[in-house]
Amino acid sequence: MQLSVVIPLLNEKESLKELYEWLIRVLQKENLSYEILFIDDGSTDGSWQLIEKLTALDPQVKAICFNRNYGKSQALNAGFLAVEGDVVITMDADLQDSPDEIPELYKIITEEGYDIVSGWKKKRYDSVLTKNLPSKLFNAAARKTSGLHLHDFNCGLKAYRLDVVKNIDVYGDMHRYIPLLAKNAGFFNITEKPVQHQARKYGQTKFGADRFIKGFLDLLTIWFTTHFAKRPMHLFGTLGAIMFIIGFGLTAYLGIDKLFINPTARLLTQRPQFYIALTSMIIGMQLFIAGFLGELVQRSKNERPRYLIKDKKGF
């Protein structure tokens, strides 16, 4: 199979039929072998019932329905596990991503050899204050922190080689950073393409302003897990050792000063340096213990499924 289109959705019943018809027109025109995979992230507006009808009418449409709303990252992860196409396209179901972009994204992957092509919504039709400006600040911080020079990390329209999506784990709210997850997994050939962005035609956005705060926190999480997830002692042990050495050194200085240099000086417990040294040693020991506990958890953890699938169609 040449192409898989993965579409996570939540309460997008009004746009699904139009999106499906648009996709069919584009994909059949390109004469590609394809599958369309809808992942219903716990919709309550009848989206799943409409998707069931589409799977009954078209054998190239497949669908997964979650037991409840788990988030876009979990939906994409479930989709990535199920896809079979050589090139995987992800897009949103709200009609703001244009299916007309798919042929060009497919060609960039197959003909130019990229691992990922990330969409760049160069001209946006969102609110300037609530979306455009915060998005620019967020993307600037993400570029600086990650080292990936992409203009739009959060664009839902992306193309991947199959082995990329099969070798990354999208969890939490990490869908914003799939290119970074791929880079950390060893897929460095990443580029971007300006894509058409359209104003929302139906319904309302499912993401609030808090997504930017969560995005920054997720970026820190990726940095930490990339460097220290397998060896938490490397971080906590190093910090603990530094704090303990500082505290121990200051304690040794105070002891030498009291015993040999200035025996008639104030009691040690009356000097603020004593409490600084004591606090440093305690914090150092706590960090060390945190590192040991992290190592124990890492070695003994038992992976549990992050989402429950209620139903599948077309498989």
C-alpha positions in Angstrom: 0.0 0.0 0.0 1.3 3.4 -1.0 -0.5 5.8 1.3 -2.2 5.9 4.7 -4.2 9.0 5.9 -4.6 9.2 9.7 -7.3 11.5 11.0 -7.8 11.9 14.8 -11.1 13.5 15.7 -13.3 14.6 18.5 -16.9 15.7 17.9 -16.4 16.6 14.2 -19.6 15.0 12.8 -20.5 18.1 10.7 -17.3 18.0 8.7 -16.6 14.3 8.3 -18.7 13.6 5.2 -17.3 16.6 3.4 -13.8 15.7 4.4 -14.2 12.1 3.2 -15.5 13.2 -0.2 -12.7 15.7 -0.6 -10.1 13.0 0.3 -11.6 10.5 -2.2 -11.5 13.0 -5.0 -7.9 13.8 -4.4 -6.6 10.3 -3.8 -8.5 8.7 -6.7 -7.2 11.4 -9.0 -3.6 10.5 -8.0 -4.3 6.8 -8.7 -2.6 5.7 -5.4 -3.4 2.6 -3.3 -4.5 4.0 0.0 -6.3 3.6 3.3 -8.1 6.3 5.3 -8.0 5.7 9.1 -10.3 7.7 11.4 -9.5 7.6 15.1 -12.5 8.7 17.2 -11.2 10.1 20.5 -14.4 9.6 22.4 -16.8 11.7 20.4 -20.3 12.2 21.8 -22.0 14.0 18.9 -22.6 11.0 16.6 -19.3 11.1 14.8 -18.7 7.4 15.3 -22.1 6.4 13.9 -21.3 8.4 10.7 -17.8 6.8 10.5 -19.4 3.3 10.8 -21.5 4.1 7.7 -18.4 5.2 5.8 -16.6 2.0 6.7 -19.6 0.0 5.5 -19.7 1.8 2.2 -15.9 2.0 1.5 -13.5 -0.9 2.3 -10.6 1.5 2.2 -11.9 3.3 5.2 -10.9 2.0 8.6 -11.7 3.3 12.0 -10.8 3.0 15.7 -13.1 4.3 18.5 -11.7 5.0 22.0 -13.7 4.2 25.1 -13.5 7.9 26.1 -11.5 11.0 25.3 -7.8 10.3 25.8 -6.2 13.1 23.7 -4.8 13.6 20.3 -1.5 12.0 21.1 -3.0 8.7 22.1 -5.2 8.8 18.9 -2.2 9.3 16.7 -0.3 6.6 18.5 -3.1 4.1 17.9 -3.3 5.2 14.3 0.5 4.8 13.8 0.3 1.2 15.2 -2.4 0.3 12.7 -1.3 1.9 9.4 0.3 0.0 6.5 1.0 2.6 3.8 4.6 3.4 2.8 3.8 7.1 3.4 1.7 8.2 6.3 -0.2 11.5 6.2 -1.8 13.0 9.4 -4.4 15.7 9.2 -7.1 17.2 11.4 -10.8 16.5 10.7 -12.1 20.1 11.0 -11.4 21.0 7.3 -8.7 23.5 8.2 -6.1 21.1 6.6 -6.5 20.8 2.9 -6.4 17.3 1.3 -5.2 19.0 -1.9 -1.8 19.2 -0.2 -1.4 15.4 0.1 0.0 14.6 -3.4 2.8 17.1 -3.0 3.6 15.9 0.5 3.7 12.3 -0.8 6.1 13.2 -3.6 8.5 15.0 -1.3 8.7 11.9 0.9 9.0 9.4 -2.0 11.1 11.4 -4.5 13.3 13.5 -2.2 13.9 10.9 0.5 12.8 12.9 3.5 11.8 11.1 6.7 9.2 13.8 7.7 7.6 16.7 5.9 6.0 19.1 8.4 3.3 21.5 7.3 3.8 25.2 7.8 0.6 27.3 8.0 2.3 30.4 6.8 -1.0 32.3 6.4 -3.4 31.6 9.3 -7.1 32.3 9.6 -7.1 32.2 13.4 -7.5 34.9 16.0 -4.3 37.0 16.2 -4.3 37.5 20.0 -5.5 34.1 21.1 -3.8 31.8 18.5 -1.4 33.5 16.1 0.8 35.5 18.5 1.0 32.7 21.2 1.7 30.2 18.4 4.7 32.3 17.1 6.1 32.6 20.6 5.6 28.9 21.3 7.3 27.9 18.0 10.2 30.2 18.6 10.8 28.6 22.0 10.5 25.1 20.6 13.0 25.9 17.8 15.5 27.3 20.3 15.2 24.4 22.7 14.9 21.5 20.2 17.4 22.6 17.5 14.8 21.8 14.9 14.2 24.8 12.6 10.5 24.4 11.9 8.1 27.3 11.8 5.0 25.4 12.9 5.5 22.4 15.2 1.8 22.1 15.9 0.5 21.9 12.4 -1.6 18.7 12.1 -0.8 18.2 8.4 2.4 16.1 8.2 3.9 13.3 6.1 6.1 10.5 7.4 7.9 7.5 6.1 6.3 4.3 7.5 9.3 3.3 9.5 9.3 6.7 11.3 5.8 6.2 12.8 6.5 2.6 13.6 9.5 3.6 15.7 8.3 6.5 17.8 6.0 6.5 20.8 3.6 9.4 20.9 2.3 9.8 24.5 0.9 12.5 26.8 0.4 15.6 24.7 3.6 15.0 22.6 1.8 15.2 19.2 3.2 18.8 19.0 6.7 17.4 19.0 6.5 14.3 16.8 9.4 15.7 14.6 11.5 16.1 17.8 10.6 12.5 18.9 11.6 11.3 15.5 14.9 13.2 15.6 15.7 11.7 19.0 15.0 8.2 17.5 17.5 8.8 14.8 15.4 10.2 11.9 17.2 13.5 11.0 16.0 14.1 7.5 13.2 16.5 8.3 11.9 19.4 6.3 8.8 21.6 6.1 6.4 22.8 3.4 4.1 25.8 3.4 0.5 24.5 3.3 -2.9 26.1 2.9 -4.7 26.8 6.1 -8.5 27.3 6.0 -10.9 29.0 8.4 -12.9 26.6 10.6 -16.2 25.9 8.8 -18.0 23.9 11.5 -18.0 23.8 15.3 -15.4 25.2 17.7 -11.7 24.4 18.4 -11.1 21.7 21.0 -8.0 23.3 22.3 -7.8 26.3 24.7 -5.1 28.8 25.5 -3.7 26.4 28.1 -2.3 24.2 25.3 0.7 26.6 25.0 1.5 26.2 28.7 1.2 22.5 28.4 3.3 22.7 25.2 6.2 24.3 27.0 6.0 21.8 29.9 6.0 18.9 27.3 9.0 20.4 25.7 10.9 20.2 29.0 9.6 16.7 29.5 11.0 15.6 26.1 14.4 17.1 26.9 14.5 15.3 30.2 13.3 11.9 29.0 15.6 12.1 25.9 18.7 12.6 28.1 17.8 10.9 31.4 14.8 8.5 31.0 17.0 5.4 31.0 19.5 6.7 33.5 17.9 9.1 36.0 20.8 8.7 38.3 23.0 10.6 35.8 21.0 13.7 36.5 19.9 13.4 40.1 23.1 11.8 41.2 25.2 14.5 39.6 23.1 17.3 41.2 23.1 15.4 44.5 26.9 15.0 44.5 27.4 18.7 43.7 25.1 19.8 46.5 26.6 17.3 49.0 30.2 18.4 48.2 29.3 22.0 48.6 27.6 21.3 52.0 30.5 19.1 53.1 33.1 21.6 52.1 31.4 24.4 53.9 31.0 22.2 57.0 34.7 21.3 56.9 35.7 25.0 56.6 33.5 25.9 59.6 35.0 23.1 61.7 38.5 24.0 60.9 37.8 27.7 61.5 36.3 26.9 64.9 38.9 24.5 66.1 42.1 26.0 64.8 41.7 29.6 63.4 39.2 31.3 65.7 38.2 29.1 68.7 36.6 32.0 70.5 34.2 32.9 67.7 30.4 32.4 67.8 29.0 28.9 68.2 28.6 27.1 64.9 24.8 27.0 65.4 24.8 30.8 65.5 26.4 31.1 62.1 24.1 31.1 59.0 26.8 29.2 57.0 26.2 26.2 59.2 22.5 26.0 58.2 23.4 26.6 54.5 25.9 23.7 54.7 23.4 21.4 56.5 20.7 22.2 54.0 23.0 21.5 51.0 24.0 18.1 52.4 20.4 17.2 53.1 19.3 18.2 49.6 22.2 16.4 48.1 21.2 13.2 49.8 17.6 13.6 48.8 18.6 14.1 45.1 20.8 11.0 45.4 17.9 9.0 46.8 15.6 10.3 44.0 18.1 9.0 41.5 18.2 5.6 43.1 14.4 5.4 43.2 14.2 6.5 39.6 16.6 3.7 38.6 14.5 1.2 40.5 11.3 2.4 38.9 12.9 2.3 35.4 14.1 -1.3 35.9 10.9 -2.6 37.4 8.1 -0.7 35.5 5.4 -2.7 33.8 3.9 -0.9 30.8 0.1 -0.5 30.9 -2.0 0.5 27.9 -2.6 4.3 27.9 -6.0 4.0 26.2 -8.9 1.6 25.8 -10.3 0.8 22.3 -14.0 0.4 22.3 -14.5 -0.7 18.7 -12.8 -1.2 15.4 -14.1 -1.1 11.8 -12.6 -2.1 8.5 -9.7 -4.2 9.9 
